[in-house]
Amino acid sequence: MRRLSGKTAVITGGNSGIGLCTAKTFIDEGARVFIFGRNAEKLARAKETLGKDIFTIQGDVTRADDLARLADTVKAGSGKVDILFVNAGVAEFMPLTVADETHFDRLFDTNVRGAYFTIKALEPRLNDGASIILTTSAANNMGLTGSSVYAASKAALRSFAKTLSAEFIDRKIRVNAISPGPIDTPLYSRMGMTEDEQTDAGKAILARVPVGRMGLPSEIAKSVLFLASDDSSYMAGSEIIVDGGMSQI
Ligand code: NDP
C-alpha cells in the first residue's frame, strides 16, 4: 500500500533541489502533486521527468496574485489539499557589518512573508487532517557566522510551525518543520559549495558537519514523507532535524 494514495500535495519551490526530490517521492507514494516556482524552464523539466501526476504552476511566493492563482488552480484541479510543503526559499550569507537592507528584505520577503501568505492562501483549501511542513534550517539552531538574517528568517518559520499548529489543531491539521543541514542542491552550489568542490567559505561550513559530508535531497525527502503521512500522526508543532549532526553535536 502506497503511503500517500489518493492524497493531493502542494509544494512551493517544487521545481528544484529538495522540493523536486520530495515531489518525486510523493508521486512514488501515490500522491498527485502541484509544484509552484518562478522558473518556467525548471517547471517544464520537472513535468517532463515526473509525468502525469505532476501539475506545475508558475509564480512567486512574494506576490499575492500569484498565490491566489495557485489556490484557484488547485481548487479547480483537485478541490482540497492534504499536504502543503512550504519549501520555497532563498539563502544568502553575509555578516552584519556588510549586510544591507536589500539582503534583509530579500530573505524576509521570500522566506517569511512568502511562507506565511502561502499558508494563508491555501488554508481554505486544506482538508481536515492535512499536514503542513515548513522548511527551516540547521542555521536557526546554531550560531553560523554570516547567517544571521537567514537564520532569523528560518527561526520565524520554526515559530510558525508551533503557533499555526495551535491555531489549526481543532481541524486536526498538523504543522511541523524539517530542518536540513547543508544539502547538495543548486542553493548551495550558488554559494560555492557542492559535495565535490568547495570554496573556502564552503569548506568552513562543511568542517562543522560531524558526519563529514553534504546531505542528499533524498535524505530530506524521506523525513518530509514521514511528516506528510499518517506515520507522524502524533507529531504537531515539532521540528525534525536532519543536518548530519551540525547543530546537535
Ligand atoms: P533550490 O535553490 O534548489 O530550491 C529553491 C526553490 O525555491 C526553487 O524551486 C525556487 O524556484 C524556489 N523559490 C525561491 N524563491 C521563490 C519565490 N520568490 N517564489 C517561488 N519560488 C521560489 O534550493 P534547496 O532545494 O536547497 O532549498 C529548498 C529549501 O530548503 C529552501 O527553503 C532553503 O532555505 C532550505 N534549506 C536548504 C538547505 C540546503 O543546504 N540546500 C539547508 C537548509 C535549508 P524558482 O527558482 O523557480 O523560483
Boltz pocket constraint, residues with backbone or C-beta under 6 A from the ligand:
constraints:
  - pocket:
      binder: B
      contacts: [[A, 12], [A, 13], [A, 14], [A, 15], [A, 16], [A, 17], [A, 18], [A, 19], [A, 36], [A, 37], [A, 38], [A, 39], [A, 40], [A, 42], [A, 59], [A, 60], [A, 61], [A, 62], [A, 86], [A, 87], [A, 88], [A, 89], [A, 90], [A, 91], [A, 110], [A, 114], [A, 135], [A, 136], [A, 137], [A, 138], [A, 179], [A, 180], [A, 181], [A, 182], [A, 183], [A, 184], [A, 185], [A, 186], [A, 187], [A, 188]]
      max_distance: 6.0
